Amino acid sequence: MARLLDSPGVTGVALVDAVTGLTYGVAGDSEEAAGGAECAELAALIVERLGQAGAEGELESVITTSARRHQVLLAVARPAGDPLLLAAGMDRERANLALATRSLGDRVAEVLA
């Protein structure tokens, strides 16, 4: 998990069960990464609303920005069991959102290995 903090501006990451909200691991500032239950509830709500709007397919990512921070939720598929969410908090001044999100997506496979 600590390697996920190598992306510039990433201040905290958490790996969360998308259904139960159970947090499997945290690196960096846990408050910046967000709480497991809150991440799972947000993802479920967004999936529900997208379905109501006619969207098809699986949730890929959710990005929330504020004046100082970015919060990124990435859906992580795994061979068996409930899907996972990778939650990452980023310092907006130091992070390149696109590069950091891509880097996190590329590295999440290492976490599951």
Phi, psi and omega per residue, in radians:
M1 nan -0.654 -3.083
A2 -1.048 -0.526 3.127
R3 -1.127 -0.411 3.110
L4 -1.176 -0.325 3.119
L5 -1.402 -0.068 -3.137
D6 -1.202 -0.376 3.122
S7 -1.208 2.313 -3.114
P8 -0.986 2.253 3.081
G9 1.601 -0.266 3.123
V10 -1.280 2.113 -3.063
T11 -1.859 -0.354 3.123
G12 -2.885 2.540 3.107
V13 -2.401 2.632 3.072
A14 -2.503 2.479 3.053
L15 -1.845 2.118 -2.934
V16 -2.225 2.453 3.003
D17 -1.219 2.156 -3.036
A18 -1.214 -0.336 -3.104
V19 -1.681 -0.851 -3.050
T20 -1.611 -0.386 -3.072
G21 1.466 0.051 3.116
L22 -1.116 2.262 3.124
T23 -1.578 2.118 -3.122
Y24 -1.529 -0.503 -3.125
G25 -2.928 2.646 -3.138
V26 -2.416 2.516 3.007
A27 -2.404 2.521 -3.115
G28 1.359 -2.631 -3.107
D29 -1.347 1.919 -3.070
S30 -1.138 -0.531 3.115
E31 -1.245 -0.535 3.086
E32 -1.229 -0.515 -3.111
A33 -1.384 -0.352 3.141
A34 1.523 2.757 -3.114
G35 -1.388 2.578 -3.089
G36 -1.061 -0.848 -3.103
A37 -1.099 -0.704 -3.139
E38 -1.143 -0.698 3.118
C39 -1.106 -0.794 -3.125
A40 -1.128 -0.729 3.125
E41 -1.126 -0.755 3.123
L42 -1.088 -0.810 -3.140
A43 -1.087 -0.734 3.128
A44 -1.109 -0.728 3.122
L45 -1.111 -0.760 -3.139
I46 -1.144 -0.745 3.113
V47 -1.075 -0.750 3.121
E48 -1.062 -0.832 -3.115
R49 -1.167 -0.672 3.083
L50 -1.096 -0.711 3.097
G51 -1.080 -0.734 3.112
Q52 -1.121 -0.521 -3.140
A53 -1.476 -0.014 3.095
G54 1.660 0.083 3.121
A55 -1.237 2.512 3.117
E56 -2.066 2.717 3.108
G57 1.730 -3.082 -3.068
E58 -1.640 2.697 3.053
L59 -1.198 2.306 3.140
E60 -1.755 -0.908 -3.127
S61 -2.775 2.771 3.056
V62 -2.323 2.247 3.135
I63 -2.174 2.200 3.107
T64 -2.087 2.343 -3.141
T65 -2.145 2.647 3.008
S66 -2.360 -3.053 -3.106
A67 -1.123 -0.466 -3.074
R68 -2.065 -0.316 -2.994
R69 -2.383 2.780 2.905
H70 -2.073 2.485 3.007
Q71 -2.139 2.173 -3.087
V72 -2.110 2.297 2.989
L73 -2.025 2.125 3.091
L74 -1.974 2.264 3.053
A75 -1.300 2.376 -3.111
V76 -2.175 1.972 3.096
A77 -1.373 2.591 3.033
R78 -2.446 2.762 -3.012
P79 -1.063 -0.616 -3.101
A80 -2.466 2.616 3.094
G81 1.596 -3.108 -3.128
D82 -1.137 2.632 3.060
P83 -1.155 2.817 3.133
L84 -1.996 2.818 3.000
L85 -2.148 2.360 2.978
L86 -1.773 2.016 3.124
A87 -1.791 2.293 -3.139
A88 -2.341 2.347 3.018
G89 -1.796 2.431 -3.098
M90 -2.328 2.494 3.006
D91 -1.360 2.057 -3.032
R92 -1.081 -0.574 -3.113
E93 -1.249 -0.492 -3.067
R94 -1.792 -0.307 -3.018
A95 -1.693 2.430 2.886
N96 -1.682 1.864 -2.980
L97 -0.963 -0.813 -3.102
A98 -1.122 -0.817 -3.125
L99 -1.179 -0.714 -3.136
A100 -1.149 -0.727 3.131
T101 -1.125 -0.741 3.102
R102 -1.127 -0.757 3.124
S103 -1.066 -0.764 3.114
L104 -1.091 -0.764 3.120
G105 -1.075 -0.688 3.124
D106 -1.199 -0.643 -3.046
R107 -1.507 -0.269 -3.078
V108 -1.099 -0.495 3.095
A109 -1.074 -0.564 3.099
E110 -1.121 -0.621 -3.114
V111 -1.158 -0.667 -3.107
L112 -1.377 -0.269 -3.097
A113 -1.269 nan nan
